[in-house]
Each structure stands twice: as C-alpha cells, then as structure tokens.
Amino acid sequence: MTPDFVPDFVYAPPDVPLRFLFEDRHILVMDKPAGLLSVPGKLEGREDCLQSRLQAARWDALLVHRLDCDTSGVMIFARTKAAQGFLGQEFEQRRAQKTYIARVAGEIAGDSGRIDLPLCADWPNRPRQMVSREHGRPAQTDWQVIDRAPNETRVRLSPRTGRSHQLRVHMLALGHPILGDPIYATGAARTTPG
C-alpha cells in the first residue's frame, strides 16, 4: 500500500459536556465520546482532548490509560500519584481486563475464537499497523459473537495483549474490518458508521 492510502485526519472533536460516571478522592471515571482524543495530539489544532477538558474541571486529574480517538468508552483517571501508580500497574500487569463491543463487516462464521497474530508498525503507511510473523510482537484477541444482521456482526472483543490498533488489525485479518474505521476499512465498510 502506498502512504497516501491513509486518509487525512481531520480533527473535529464533539462539543459535548464532560460526563462523570464516578468520582471520589482517589479516582475519576469518565465517559469518553467517539471523536475526542484521550490526550493532546502532537500536531497543531489537536490540543482539545478528554484529559485537558477534565483537568480544566478537576486540576488533579492524572492520566492512567488511553482510548483511540474513534473509540467511545470508559476511561479512569487518578487523582493522586499513589492511585496513578497503582492503576498503572494494574494495566501494565494485565490485571485490568478490557472489553470492547464492535460492529464488523460481514457475517462471522462461528460464535467465538481467538486471533493470535503478531503485530508491528507498517512504517511506510504510518499510523497503520500490520500482521508480521517475522517482525511482529505477540498479540492475541478473544472474540465472541453477540448478534448477527445482514452483512454485519456485533462482537465482544477482549484483547489479551495491548498492541497499537490491535483490535482493528486483528478483525481486518479475520476478514471482518470494524465498520466506520477510517484507517483499515475500505468501501462500504468504511462509510458505514460503526
């Protein structure tokens, strides 16, 4: 693939209020909307993010983990260095379990499985990642069908490792890209909202 395959990313964060799911003196649990960066981007015009919005409201909010810009979901922030260290270790040691729900193109055969394909950066086509048995790092994703509809399947995805774009690349390798994915999906799968 040529580098111009990766679409230009136009950052247009949603104008929505902060949504607190839980708050105490140690942690903040937030609802991150799709289209909002977790942390500031490196390029100009990408400063607006959940972290900066939250720190404007709660000065002591400390980052623990991230979600992709296109992903909506629950994020936890620490309010003390001790809580940040503890939670960071939970994620690093894989004691914190992550589960994602996605709509994918096509009807997946079978009801569940594990994708075990090593991943690495696709350097000529950054930010894309790719399957590489030669250069990739181990990556595993468990999947389970929740529902099927014509030309799509709703799945529960549980990453056992934490590689960049792991779920996107694994589902693509299975032949079922995530609907609406602007980086990996093509044709109707790309233009259908996920």
Secondary structure, 3 states (H helix, E strand, C coil): CCHHHCCCCCCCCCCCCCCEEEECCCEEEEEECCCCCCCCCCCCCCCCCHHHHHHHHCCCCEECCCCCCCCCEEEEEECCHHHHHHHHHHHHCCCCCCCEEEEEECCCCCCEEEEECCEEECHHHCCCEEECCCCCECCEEEEEEEEEECCEEEEEEEECCCCCCHHHHHHHHCCCCECCCCCCCCHHHHHCCC
